[in-house]
Structures are given as structure tokens and as C-alpha cells.
Amino acid sequence: MIVCVLCYGEHLNIIERCVSSIRRYAEYPGVSQLRIGMNAVTQDVQDFVVSEVQGLKIPALLFSEANNENVGKYPLMRQMFRYELPQDKNVMWFDDDSFIKPIAPSNFWELISTYLNDAEQVGSLYKLQGNWNGNQRKVITKQSWYTGKTWPENYRVKFATGGWWAAQLPVLLKHDYPFRTMHHNGGDAILGELMYQQNYRIFQHNKFVGINADEAQNESRAPRRGLSTKPLWYYGETEPQPVFNLLVETYGKGTAEKVDLCESV
């Protein structure tokens, strides 16, 4: 499995908690590569991330907009899933305020991969507080993955919250997820709807991960940072996100091997 992390801004203490927990468990079998996205990070965050990946025994790739701009969560996620297309079957995603708990077993990666033998996605399951908002319902019905599966009365989509999850990567790529129209908010619920329409399975698991956690490790209690926007398609169909210059630095077993500058896809 490949592991992907998105770091944002100047929040070094939060990012340390996340990346250090992954580094500790990267010593165990089951993870083949670490990919870290950096949106508008400060120099101390960048220095910390580089120092962490230099200590890894697995390859690590660092992704950022060439001028260190914040391009949003999903545009950078899209690049991380598609750059030199990974051969791994599974992918695990961390927001930077999520982390692996010290109680996790040494076979943590293999455990999640085992769940993904029987389900297309694993995560902490939630439901929307209400139905789709604004124009979301209308736009959903126009998507290529929409199958016409009915929405019962009082339907509330079930989804794995976006701060941490794992999934079968070929399934995401088959449906072009994350879509080019996605920017920052609402992508987890939309993925839940895709799973529902396609009859994919989501397995509940959050025992060993602090997800969007506050200092007391309470799930979904981390303070919101950075962008805050209306959910995807609230105002109707959206244009694809702008193409940007992507900087990718590759480290192999502690050594800087390659720097690549390319356009986003």
C-alpha cells in the first residue's frame, strides 16, 4: 500500500504528530511508499518533513505547487494518486491532523489491507446531518458513476470521513476520483455517494487512528484550519480546477534522488 499525507501551513506540532506516527510504523511491513503533499507550508514544516523522509527505509515523494501556493486539498490529492502511477493496489490517506495511535499493532498496514480484500474502502463512517444541499442532487445525477439507485425518504449518505481512510486505488482511478472539479470541501460525502451508487462496500474502522483529532485525541474535534468553502456542487456544476506547476521531490532510502517539475493533471 502507498500512504499519502496532506500537510498545510505553519502547524508544525500537528504535522509532527502525524508524520512521526507514520514514520514509526513505516518500519513494519506492508507500506511500500510514502507520499506527502505540502500546501503553503512554512520553512520549519518543510525542514521537518525533509528530515523525516531522510530517515525512512522506503521511498518518499514530496508534492507541492512550484511556488508553495495552497492549491486546495483535492487538486494535490489528485496528483499524489496519479504521479508515476503506483502499482500498489491500496492507498491510505491522512489529513495532517490525523495520526496512527501508539496502540496500533505492528501489522497495522497489513490489517487494513486485509479489510480491503472484502471492501472497497475503510474508514470511520458518518452520515450527513441532512439531505443533499443546494444543487448537489441535480449534479450528482449527471455524473458518469450515477446509476439511478434510488434515494429513500430521509436518505442521508453514508461516507468515510475525509481525515483518514484507505481504499482500493484502482476503484478510485476508474471513476477519476478525486475529480478535477473538486477543490476543498465535501469530497468525502461525494465519494460515499459514488460508493452507494456503484454498490461498493465501506468497512467501519477507527480503532487505531486519531482522525481529525484535537489535543485530547477526540475524533473530528480538531480546529478547522485554512480554507472553508461550501460543499462540492452546492452552487451547481463547477469548472475544473486550474492547471498548476507541480514540484515533486523523490527520496530513496534517505537520499534525494530526483526533482521533477511538471504540470498538474
Summary of the structure (lengths in Angstrom):
residues: 265
radius of gyration: 17.7
end to end distance: 22.2
largest distance: 56.1
contacts: 851
relative contact order: 0.19
helix: 25%
strand: 26%
